[in-house]
Amino acid sequence: MIKIGYKPSFVRQFKRLESDLQEEIITKIELFKDRANHKILKVHKLKGALKDFHSFSVNYKFRIVFEFETKNEAVLLSVGDHDIYK
């Protein structure tokens, strides 16, 4: 089971989203905690300027960018559409 931390930037972005999307994000974060679900969530390492980070899908449009602190700890950095990669 992966332990999750949240950066203040993630929390701010999350609070600005509509409640239906917030519920979907919470569901996906719960799935993310179990490594067996990582393939379903399309967890992947990012490239370029974000090469130290990973991302997973909330839905077709929204992504969560995160960083592994240790093998079993991740910090969620941001949530949004593809613009979060910029």
PDB file as gemmi writes it, atoms N, CA and C in Angstrom:
CRYST1    1.000    1.000    1.000  90.00  90.00  90.00 P 1                      
ATOM      1  N   MET A   1       0.842  -1.188   0.000  1.00  0.00           N  
ATOM      2  CA  MET A   1       0.000   0.000   0.000  1.00  0.00           C  
ATOM      3  C   MET A   1       0.886   1.251   0.000  1.00  0.00           C  
ATOM      4  N   ILE A   2       0.585   2.174  -0.899  1.00  0.00           N  
ATOM      5  CA  ILE A   2       1.359   3.402  -1.020  1.00  0.00           C  
ATOM      6  C   ILE A   2       0.748   4.477  -0.126  1.00  0.00           C  
ATOM      7  N   LYS A   3       1.603   5.119   0.651  1.00  0.00           N  
ATOM      8  CA  LYS A   3       1.175   6.226   1.507  1.00  0.00           C  
ATOM      9  C   LYS A   3       1.205   7.503   0.665  1.00  0.00           C  
ATOM     10  N   ILE A   4       0.157   8.323   0.786  1.00  0.00           N  
ATOM     11  CA  ILE A   4       0.021   9.510  -0.055  1.00  0.00           C  
ATOM     12  C   ILE A   4       0.188  10.790   0.762  1.00  0.00           C  
ATOM     13  N   GLY A   5       0.975  11.730   0.209  1.00  0.00           N  
ATOM     14  CA  GLY A   5       1.089  13.071   0.768  1.00  0.00           C  
ATOM     15  C   GLY A   5       0.578  14.061  -0.267  1.00  0.00           C  
ATOM     16  N   TYR A   6       0.240  15.263   0.164  1.00  0.00           N  
ATOM     17  CA  TYR A   6      -0.328  16.264  -0.736  1.00  0.00           C  
ATOM     18  C   TYR A   6       0.416  17.592  -0.597  1.00  0.00           C  
ATOM     19  N   LYS A   7       0.902  18.124  -1.711  1.00  0.00           N  
ATOM     20  CA  LYS A   7       1.506  19.455  -1.714  1.00  0.00           C  
ATOM     21  C   LYS A   7       0.380  20.488  -1.653  1.00  0.00           C  
ATOM     22  N   PRO A   8       0.620  21.646  -1.040  1.00  0.00           N  
ATOM     23  CA  PRO A   8      -0.413  22.696  -0.996  1.00  0.00           C  
ATOM     24  C   PRO A   8      -0.936  23.079  -2.385  1.00  0.00           C  
ATOM     25  N   SER A   9      -0.061  23.054  -3.397  1.00  0.00           N  
ATOM     26  CA  SER A   9      -0.495  23.392  -4.762  1.00  0.00           C  
ATOM     27  C   SER A   9      -1.547  22.405  -5.260  1.00  0.00           C  
ATOM     28  N   PHE A  10      -1.368  21.124  -4.945  1.00  0.00           N  
ATOM     29  CA  PHE A  10      -2.349  20.107  -5.341  1.00  0.00           C  
ATOM     30  C   PHE A  10      -3.687  20.394  -4.667  1.00  0.00           C  
ATOM     31  N   VAL A  11      -3.651  20.678  -3.370  1.00  0.00           N  
ATOM     32  CA  VAL A  11      -4.879  20.928  -2.607  1.00  0.00           C  
ATOM     33  C   VAL A  11      -5.622  22.141  -3.171  1.00  0.00           C  
ATOM     34  N   ARG A  12      -4.886  23.214  -3.499  1.00  0.00           N  
ATOM     35  CA  ARG A  12      -5.509  24.415  -4.079  1.00  0.00           C  
ATOM     36  C   ARG A  12      -6.185  24.095  -5.410  1.00  0.00           C  
ATOM     37  N   GLN A  13      -5.474  23.372  -6.284  1.00  0.00           N  
ATOM     38  CA  GLN A  13      -6.035  23.019  -7.589  1.00  0.00           C  
ATOM     39  C   GLN A  13      -7.263  22.132  -7.419  1.00  0.00           C  
ATOM     40  N   PHE A  14      -7.178  21.174  -6.503  1.00  0.00           N  
ATOM     41  CA  PHE A  14      -8.268  20.241  -6.248  1.00  0.00           C  
ATOM     42  C   PHE A  14      -9.526  20.990  -5.798  1.00  0.00           C  
ATOM     43  N   LYS A  15      -9.361  21.947  -4.891  1.00  0.00           N  
ATOM     44  CA  LYS A  15     -10.510  22.687  -4.336  1.00  0.00           C  
ATOM     45  C   LYS A  15     -11.228  23.522  -5.387  1.00  0.00           C  
ATOM     46  N   ARG A  16     -10.535  23.904  -6.452  1.00  0.00           N  
ATOM     47  CA  ARG A  16     -11.143  24.715  -7.512  1.00  0.00           C  
ATOM     48  C   ARG A  16     -11.989  23.891  -8.482  1.00  0.00           C  
ATOM     49  N   LEU A  17     -11.875  22.581  -8.424  1.00  0.00           N  
ATOM     50  CA  LEU A  17     -12.588  21.717  -9.370  1.00  0.00           C  
ATOM     51  C   LEU A  17     -14.018  21.459  -8.902  1.00  0.00           C  
ATOM     52  N   GLU A  18     -14.884  21.109  -9.856  1.00  0.00           N  
ATOM     53  CA  GLU A  18     -16.267  20.825  -9.491  1.00  0.00           C  
ATOM     54  C   GLU A  18     -16.350  19.520  -8.693  1.00  0.00           C  
ATOM     55  N   SER A  19     -17.399  19.399  -7.888  1.00  0.00           N  
ATOM     56  CA  SER A  19     -17.490  18.295  -6.929  1.00  0.00           C  
ATOM     57  C   SER A  19     -17.523  16.917  -7.593  1.00  0.00           C  
ATOM     58  N   ASP A  20     -18.152  16.787  -8.771  1.00  0.00           N  
ATOM     59  CA  ASP A  20     -18.162  15.488  -9.459  1.00  0.00           C  
ATOM     60  C   ASP A  20     -16.746  15.042  -9.804  1.00  0.00           C  
ATOM     61  N   LEU A  21     -15.955  15.989 -10.283  1.00  0.00           N  
ATOM     62  CA  LEU A  21     -14.568  15.683 -10.641  1.00  0.00           C  
ATOM     63  C   LEU A  21     -13.744  15.389  -9.390  1.00  0.00           C  
ATOM     64  N   GLN A  22     -13.993  16.116  -8.309  1.00  0.00           N  
ATOM     65  CA  GLN A  22     -13.293  15.849  -7.045  1.00  0.00           C  
ATOM     66  C   GLN A  22     -13.547  14.420  -6.579  1.00  0.00           C  
ATOM     67  N   GLU A  23     -14.797  13.967  -6.684  1.00  0.00           N  
ATOM     68  CA  GLU A  23     -15.128  12.597  -6.279  1.00  0.00           C  
ATOM     69  C   GLU A  23     -14.384  11.584  -7.136  1.00  0.00           C  
ATOM     70  N   GLU A  24     -14.324  11.838  -8.446  1.00  0.00           N  
ATOM     71  CA  GLU A  24     -13.611  10.937  -9.354  1.00  0.00           C  
ATOM     72  C   GLU A  24     -12.115  10.891  -9.000  1.00  0.00           C  
ATOM     73  N   ILE A  25     -11.540  12.041  -8.670  1.00  0.00           N  
ATOM     74  CA  ILE A  25     -10.130  12.119  -8.293  1.00  0.00           C  
ATOM     75  C   ILE A  25      -9.870  11.324  -7.018  1.00  0.00           C  
ATOM     76  N   ILE A  26     -10.743  11.474  -6.024  1.00  0.00           N  
ATOM     77  CA  ILE A  26     -10.594  10.736  -4.766  1.00  0.00           C  
ATOM     78  C   ILE A  26     -10.631   9.235  -5.024  1.00  0.00           C  
ATOM     79  N   THR A  27     -11.536   8.800  -5.887  1.00  0.00           N  
ATOM     80  CA  THR A  27     -11.629   7.378  -6.243  1.00  0.00           C  
ATOM     81  C   THR A  27     -10.331   6.897  -6.879  1.00  0.00           C  
ATOM     82  N   LYS A  28      -9.782   7.691  -7.813  1.00  0.00           N  
ATOM     83  CA  LYS A  28      -8.546   7.296  -8.506  1.00  0.00           C  
ATOM     84  C   LYS A  28      -7.357   7.281  -7.553  1.00  0.00           C  
ATOM     85  N   ILE A  29      -7.315   8.201  -6.595  1.00  0.00           N  
ATOM     86  CA  ILE A  29      -6.224   8.206  -5.614  1.00  0.00           C  
ATOM     87  C   ILE A  29      -6.288   6.942  -4.762  1.00  0.00           C  
ATOM     88  N   GLU A  30      -7.495   6.528  -4.395  1.00  0.00           N  
ATOM     89  CA  GLU A  30      -7.650   5.280  -3.629  1.00  0.00           C  
ATOM     90  C   GLU A  30      -7.136   4.093  -4.447  1.00  0.00           C  
ATOM     91  N   LEU A  31      -7.457   4.056  -5.735  1.00  0.00           N  
ATOM     92  CA  LEU A  31      -6.966   2.990  -6.611  1.00  0.00           C  
ATOM     93  C   LEU A  31      -5.440   3.033  -6.712  1.00  0.00           C  
ATOM     94  N   PHE A  32      -4.883   4.242  -6.796  1.00  0.00           N  
ATOM     95  CA  PHE A  32      -3.437   4.429  -6.947  1.00  0.00           C  
ATOM     96  C   PHE A  32      -2.661   3.843  -5.768  1.00  0.00           C  
ATOM     97  N   LYS A  33      -3.248   3.851  -4.585  1.00  0.00           N  
ATOM     98  CA  LYS A  33      -2.563   3.351  -3.390  1.00  0.00           C  
ATOM     99  C   LYS A  33      -2.174   1.878  -3.517  1.00  0.00           C  
ATOM    100  N   ASP A  34      -2.879   1.136  -4.362  1.00  0.00           N  
ATOM    101  CA  ASP A  34      -2.570  -0.276  -4.590  1.00  0.00           C  
ATOM    102  C   ASP A  34      -1.845  -0.415  -5.930  1.00  0.00           C  
ATOM    103  N   ARG A  35      -0.596  -0.843  -5.894  1.00  0.00           N  
ATOM    104  CA  ARG A  35       0.211  -0.953  -7.121  1.00  0.00           C  
ATOM    105  C   ARG A  35      -0.434  -1.819  -8.199  1.00  0.00           C  
ATOM    106  N   ALA A  36      -1.280  -2.750  -7.810  1.00  0.00           N  
ATOM    107  CA  ALA A  36      -1.946  -3.628  -8.785  1.00  0.00           C  
ATOM    108  C   ALA A  36      -2.807  -2.823  -9.768  1.00  0.00           C  
ATOM    109  N   ASN A  37      -3.209  -1.616  -9.378  1.00  0.00           N  
ATOM    110  CA  ASN A  37      -4.060  -0.778 -10.234  1.00  0.00           C  
ATOM    111  C   ASN A  37      -3.270   0.187 -11.125  1.00  0.00           C  
ATOM    112  N   HIS A  38      -1.960   0.207 -11.013  1.00  0.00           N  
ATOM    113  CA  HIS A  38      -1.170   1.205 -11.736  1.00  0.00           C  
ATOM    114  C   HIS A  38      -1.292   1.086 -13.253  1.00  0.00           C  
ATOM    115  N   LYS A  39      -1.449  -0.119 -13.760  1.00  0.00           N  
ATOM    116  CA  LYS A  39      -1.603  -0.287 -15.202  1.00  0.00           C  
ATOM    117  C   LYS A  39      -2.931   0.316 -15.672  1.00  0.00           C  
ATOM    118  N   ILE A  40      -3.992   0.103 -14.902  1.00  0.00           N  
ATOM    119  CA  ILE A  40      -5.317   0.652 -15.228  1.00  0.00           C  
ATOM    120  C   ILE A  40      -5.266   2.185 -15.252  1.00  0.00           C  
ATOM    121  N   LEU A  41      -4.523   2.761 -14.304  1.00  0.00           N  
ATOM    122  CA  LEU A  41      -4.427   4.220 -14.180  1.00  0.00           C  
ATOM    123  C   LEU A  41      -3.410   4.834 -15.138  1.00  0.00           C  
ATOM    124  N   LYS A  42      -2.709   3.991 -15.882  1.00  0.00           N  
ATOM    125  CA  LYS A  42      -1.674   4.446 -16.825  1.00  0.00           C  
ATOM    126  C   LYS A  42      -0.581   5.244 -16.123  1.00  0.00           C  
ATOM    127  N   VAL A  43      -0.099   4.731 -15.006  1.00  0.00           N  
ATOM    128  CA  VAL A  43       1.002   5.379 -14.280  1.00  0.00           C  
ATOM    129  C   VAL A  43       2.240   5.339 -15.169  1.00  0.00           C  
ATOM    130  N   HIS A  44       2.873   6.494 -15.334  1.00  0.00           N  
ATOM    131  CA  HIS A  44       4.078   6.531 -16.168  1.00  0.00           C  
ATOM    132  C   HIS A  44       5.019   7.634 -15.719  1.00  0.00           C  
ATOM    133  N   LYS A  45       6.292   7.419 -16.027  1.00  0.00           N  
ATOM    134  CA  LYS A  45       7.335   8.399 -15.731  1.00  0.00           C  
ATOM    135  C   LYS A  45       7.275   9.484 -16.804  1.00  0.00           C  
ATOM    136  N   LEU A  46       7.456  10.726 -16.367  1.00  0.00           N  
ATOM    137  CA  LEU A  46       7.429  11.833 -17.324  1.00  0.00           C  
ATOM    138  C   LEU A  46       8.822  12.079 -17.897  1.00  0.00           C  
ATOM    139  N   LYS A  47       8.877  12.895 -18.943  1.00  0.00           N  
ATOM    140  CA  LYS A  47      10.140  13.171 -19.638  1.00  0.00           C  
ATOM    141  C   LYS A  47      10.429  14.656 -19.640  1.00  0.00           C  
ATOM    142  N   GLY A  48      11.580  15.007 -20.121  1.00  0.00           N  
ATOM    143  CA  GLY A  48      11.944  16.413 -20.274  1.00  0.00           C  
ATOM    144  C   GLY A  48      12.110  17.110 -18.935  1.00  0.00           C  
ATOM    145  N   ALA A  49      11.550  18.313 -18.823  1.00  0.00           N  
ATOM    146  CA  ALA A  49      11.693  19.122 -17.613  1.00  0.00           C  
ATOM    147  C   ALA A  49      11.074  18.447 -16.395  1.00  0.00           C  
ATOM    148  N   LEU A  50      10.127  17.539 -16.630  1.00  0.00           N  
ATOM    149  CA  LEU A  50       9.447  16.846 -15.523  1.00  0.00           C  
ATOM    150  C   LEU A  50       9.963  15.416 -15.328  1.00  0.00           C  
ATOM    151  N   LYS A  51      11.190  15.160 -15.772  1.00  0.00           N  
ATOM    152  CA  LYS A  51      11.720  13.793 -15.771  1.00  0.00           C  
ATOM    153  C   LYS A  51      11.816  13.139 -14.397  1.00  0.00           C  
ATOM    154  N   ASP A  52      11.773  13.926 -13.328  1.00  0.00           N  
ATOM    155  CA  ASP A  52      11.846  13.360 -11.980  1.00  0.00           C  
ATOM    156  C   ASP A  52      10.473  12.958 -11.448  1.00  0.00           C  
ATOM    157  N   PHE A  53       9.433  13.200 -12.233  1.00  0.00           N  
ATOM    158  CA  PHE A  53       8.069  12.986 -11.766  1.00  0.00           C  
ATOM    159  C   PHE A  53       7.347  11.898 -12.550  1.00  0.00           C  
ATOM    160  N   HIS A  54       6.202  11.493 -12.010  1.00  0.00           N  
ATOM    161  CA  HIS A  54       5.337  10.511 -12.646  1.00  0.00           C  
ATOM    162  C   HIS A  54       3.946  11.117 -12.773  1.00  0.00           C  
ATOM    163  N   SER A  55       3.089  10.435 -13.520  1.00  0.00           N  
ATOM    164  CA  SER A  55       1.730  10.915 -13.710  1.00  0.00           C  
ATOM    165  C   SER A  55       0.790   9.724 -13.819  1.00  0.00           C  
ATOM    166  N   PHE A  56      -0.487   9.945 -13.486  1.00  0.00           N  
ATOM    167  CA  PHE A  56      -1.506   8.943 -13.779  1.00  0.00           C  
ATOM    168  C   PHE A  56      -2.799   9.628 -14.179  1.00  0.00           C  
ATOM    169  N   SER A  57      -3.649   8.876 -14.872  1.00  0.00           N  
ATOM    170  CA  SER A  57      -4.885   9.421 -15.422  1.00  0.00           C  
ATOM    171  C   SER A  57      -6.018   9.392 -14.410  1.00  0.00           C  
ATOM    172  N   VAL A  58      -6.767  10.487 -14.370  1.00  0.00           N  
ATOM    173  CA  VAL A  58      -8.022  10.519 -13.620  1.00  0.00           C  
ATOM    174  C   VAL A  58      -9.133  10.125 -14.585  1.00  0.00           C  
ATOM    175  N   ASN A  59      -9.126  10.747 -15.755  1.00  0.00           N  
ATOM    176  CA  ASN A  59     -10.044  10.413 -16.838  1.00  0.00           C  
ATOM    177  C   ASN A  59      -9.335  10.783 -18.143  1.00  0.00           C  
ATOM    178  N   TYR A  60     -10.068  10.843 -19.213  1.00  0.00           N  
ATOM    179  CA  TYR A  60      -9.429  11.121 -20.496  1.00  0.00           C  
ATOM    180  C   TYR A  60      -8.719  12.473 -20.501  1.00  0.00           C  
ATOM    181  N   LYS A  61      -9.261  13.449 -19.760  1.00  0.00           N  
ATOM    182  CA  LYS A  61      -8.727  14.802 -19.808  1.00  0.00           C  
ATOM    183  C   LYS A  61      -7.784  15.137 -18.646  1.00  0.00           C  
ATOM    184  N   PHE A  62      -8.085  14.665 -17.448  1.00  0.00           N  
ATOM    185  CA  PHE A  62      -7.352  15.098 -16.258  1.00  0.00           C  
ATOM    186  C   PHE A  62      -6.280  14.114 -15.815  1.00  0.00           C  
ATOM    187  N   ARG A  63      -5.177  14.666 -15.308  1.00  0.00           N  
ATOM    188  CA  ARG A  63      -4.020  13.896 -14.848  1.00  0.00           C  
ATOM    189  C   ARG A  63      -3.612  14.366 -13.460  1.00  0.00           C  
ATOM    190  N   ILE A  64      -2.911  13.499 -12.757  1.00  0.00           N  
ATOM    191  CA  ILE A  64      -2.289  13.869 -11.489  1.00  0.00           C  
ATOM    192  C   ILE A  64      -0.791  13.649 -11.645  1.00  0.00           C  
ATOM    193  N   VAL A  65      -0.003  14.673 -11.326  1.00  0.00           N  
ATOM    194  CA  VAL A  65       1.459  14.567 -11.351  1.00  0.00           C  
ATOM    195  C   VAL A  65       1.914  14.338  -9.916  1.00  0.00           C  
ATOM    196  N   PHE A  66       2.825  13.380  -9.757  1.00  0.00           N  
ATOM    197  CA  PHE A  66       3.294  13.051  -8.410  1.00  0.00           C  
ATOM    198  C   PHE A  66       4.764  12.681  -8.437  1.00  0.00           C  
ATOM    199  N   GLU A  67       5.309  12.567  -7.252  1.00  0.00           N  
ATOM    200  CA  GLU A  67       6.717  12.196  -7.090  1.00  0.00           C  
ATOM    201  C   GLU A  67       6.788  11.099  -6.043  1.00  0.00           C  
ATOM    202  N   PHE A  68       7.565  10.062  -6.336  1.00  0.00           N  
ATOM    203  CA  PHE A  68       7.805   9.028  -5.331  1.00  0.00           C  
ATOM    204  C   PHE A  68       8.863   9.536  -4.359  1.00  0.00           C  
ATOM    205  N   GLU A  69       8.528   9.594  -3.073  1.00  0.00           N  
ATOM    206  CA  GLU A  69       9.499   9.959  -2.038  1.00  0.00           C  
ATOM    207  C   GLU A  69      10.340   8.725  -1.713  1.00  0.00           C  
ATOM    208  N   THR A  70       9.655   7.600  -1.541  1.00  0.00           N  
ATOM    209  CA  THR A  70      10.291   6.291  -1.348  1.00  0.00           C  
ATOM    210  C   THR A  70       9.480   5.307  -2.181  1.00  0.00           C  
ATOM    211  N   LYS A  71       9.833   4.046  -2.092  1.00  0.00           N  
ATOM    212  CA  LYS A  71       9.105   3.033  -2.864  1.00  0.00           C  
ATOM    213  C   LYS A  71       7.622   2.994  -2.487  1.00  0.00           C  
ATOM    214  N   ASN A  72       7.311   3.279  -1.221  1.00  0.00           N  
ATOM    215  CA  ASN A  72       5.927   3.177  -0.747  1.00  0.00           C  
ATOM    216  C   ASN A  72       5.324   4.506  -0.306  1.00  0.00           C  
ATOM    217  N   GLU A  73       5.925   5.611  -0.738  1.00  0.00           N  
ATOM    218  CA  GLU A  73       5.392   6.934  -0.407  1.00  0.00           C  
ATOM    219  C   GLU A  73       5.424   7.820  -1.649  1.00  0.00           C  
ATOM    220  N   ALA A  74       4.287   8.461  -1.914  1.00  0.00           N  
ATOM    221  CA  ALA A  74       4.194   9.376  -3.055  1.00  0.00           C  
ATOM    222  C   ALA A  74       3.587  10.689  -2.598  1.00  0.00           C  
ATOM    223  N   VAL A  75       4.034  11.785  -3.216  1.00  0.00           N  
ATOM    224  CA  VAL A  75       3.483  13.106  -2.934  1.00  0.00           C  
ATOM    225  C   VAL A  75       2.799  13.592  -4.209  1.00  0.00           C  
ATOM    226  N   LEU A  76       1.508  13.931  -4.080  1.00  0.00           N  
ATOM    227  CA  LEU A  76       0.764  14.446  -5.225  1.00  0.00           C  
ATOM    228  C   LEU A  76       1.078  15.932  -5.366  1.00  0.00           C  
ATOM    229  N   LEU A  77       1.524  16.329  -6.557  1.00  0.00           N  
ATOM    230  CA  LEU A  77       1.998  17.694  -6.794  1.00  0.00           C  
ATOM    231  C   LEU A  77       0.974  18.582  -7.464  1.00  0.00           C  
ATOM    232  N   SER A  78       0.286  18.051  -8.466  1.00  0.00           N  
ATOM    233  CA  SER A  78      -0.689  18.874  -9.173  1.00  0.00           C  
ATOM    234  C   SER A  78      -1.741  18.011  -9.850  1.00  0.00           C  
ATOM    235  N   VAL A  79      -2.876  18.618 -10.118  1.00  0.00           N  
ATOM    236  CA  VAL A  79      -3.976  17.947 -10.811  1.00  0.00           C  
ATOM    237  C   VAL A  79      -4.540  18.920 -11.831  1.00  0.00           C  
ATOM    238  N   GLY A  80      -4.839  18.405 -13.030  1.00  0.00           N  
ATOM    239  CA  GLY A  80      -5.406  19.263 -14.064  1.00  0.00           C  
ATOM    240  C   GLY A  80      -5.358  18.590 -15.416  1.00  0.00           C  
ATOM    241  N   ASP A  81      -5.655  19.369 -16.457  1.00  0.00           N  
ATOM    242  CA  ASP A  81      -5.584  18.815 -17.804  1.00  0.00           C  
ATOM    243  C   ASP A  81      -4.125  18.819 -18.277  1.00  0.00           C  
ATOM    244  N   HIS A  82      -3.895  18.592 -19.531  1.00  0.00           N  
ATOM    245  CA  HIS A  82      -2.513  18.469 -20.013  1.00  0.00           C  
ATOM    246  C   HIS A  82      -1.667  19.721 -19.792  1.00  0.00           C  
ATOM    247  N   ASP A  83      -2.282  20.851 -19.488  1.00  0.00           N  
ATOM    248  CA  ASP A  83      -1.522  22.080 -19.229  1.00  0.00           C  
ATOM    249  C   ASP A  83      -0.650  21.958 -17.982  1.00  0.00           C  
ATOM    250  N   ILE A  84      -0.944  21.003 -17.097  1.00  0.00           N  
ATOM    251  CA  ILE A  84      -0.114  20.860 -15.888  1.00  0.00           C  
ATOM    252  C   ILE A  84       1.294  20.400 -16.229  1.00  0.00           C  
ATOM    253  N   TYR A  85       1.502  19.905 -17.441  1.00  0.00           N  
ATOM    254  CA  TYR A  85       2.833  19.454 -17.848  1.00  0.00           C  
ATOM    255  C   TYR A  85       3.725  20.624 -18.253  1.00  0.00           C  
ATOM    256  N   LYS A  86       3.160  21.810 -18.390  1.00  0.00           N  
ATOM    257  CA  LYS A  86       3.930  22.973 -18.860  1.00  0.00           C  
ATOM    258  C   LYS A  86       4.672  23.629 -17.721  1.00  0.00           C  
TER     259      LYS A  86                                                      
END                                                                             
